[in-house]
């Protein structure tokens, strides 16, 4: 691909009527080549293929140009800026902070997000009260990161501060190492920390090192502003029409609230309760083309995976089905785990189907989660409120904001289905998405451990030795 870009540039340079332009190269090739990093805050491979906030943003930009997106993750964050500066790609979309050192190598688009830099420590090891408390401690940060620049700046006033860069680690790796006790501190952006603290509830913020770091796309140095101008136009457009808010909310909205006790309980119940019902969740989800981890997360939110759970309103069972819903689904025993989980999966699938294809994913799934709790018609009322307010009733971020209004008389008196406790479904959706994310991480960790163990078992026995 780099050779193709170079050849097109050579052709453009040789023509007096077509001055060299990065935008011209992109349009001629028919593809926007983007360097990124594998991280929850940038790009990763999900169940349905590539995903992540930077992937969604870059895909939207490529679509606006009418070209394909060629997104390539690199092995290390430290490789990203040099790769863009040398022309290996048209741009970088990798959750990059704008820093003085990076500005000496590349140019940036307008910022589209603000983050904070946190110093992270492990609960039980003692919270540092100031930077001077960090001396004689092991602090590890990502190589080539804005965190490394921050540490270098701190060294000017704290010459005894000891820290190092890890060229192999991503932020999630360092947070895991910290949780395991392999280092004393690390630095993480607020976005990465908010995601990973649900997997490591013992991690805490010690100090805020930087506030309001600006995140932007990076472009090669030089005087050619053609592609940067298009990028800034695109970012301004999606900021105005709400698409930027929707994308950031999709990946970060449900991570903002954190419950230490609840997260610890979920991890414990994953080990003690879920094994009894896992096969039921997997088979019921497969029958309805649902991610079994999402279905299991619904079950945990409803009952904490207790088959005999009963609410004061009479809903019961693992999936907390009402008597009317059970009759509608033909379920005789709501406390039978197989019947409850199968019924819950069918009910959720039907809610999604009723919402219709005009609602894009993942908004449609999130609205179905809200309807599972508050009811389809109350959700319909909330969407009507959004329309009255001039918002988009097919966008979850707008509907989520409207749901609490169902409890206000000035709103529910105008609606066909009346009063509802709208804050509850909004909170439930966030909880379910957090549980799904934790479950996905726990499964990934366990699978990796099993693969490592199997690899050790299958290692050939050295000559002259016997296995036992």
Buried (B, 14 or more C-beta within 10 A) or exposed (E): EEEEBEEBBEBBEEEEEEEBBBBBBBBBBEBBBBBBBBBBBBBBEEEEEBBBBBBBBBBBBBEBBEBBBBBEBBEBBBBBBBBBBEBBBBBBBBBBBBBEEBEEBBBBBBBBBEBBBBBBBBEEBEEBEEBEEBEEBBBBBBBBBBBBBBBEEBEEEBEEBBBEBBEEBBBBBBBBBBBEEEBBBBBBBBBBBBBBBBBBBBBBBBBEBBEEBBBBBBBBBEEBBBBBEBBBEBBEEBEEEBBBBBBBBBBBBBBEEEEEEBBEBBBEBBEEBBEEBBEBBBBBBEEBEBBBBBBBBBBBBBBBBBBEBBEEEEBBBBBBBBEEBBEBBEBEEBBBBBBBBBBBBBBBBBBBEEBEEEBEEBBBBBBBBBBBBBBBBBBBBBBBBBEBEEBBBBBBBBBBBBBBBBBEEEBBEEBEBEBBBBBBBBBBBBBBBBBBBBBBBBEEEEEEEEEEEEEEEEEEEEEEEEEE
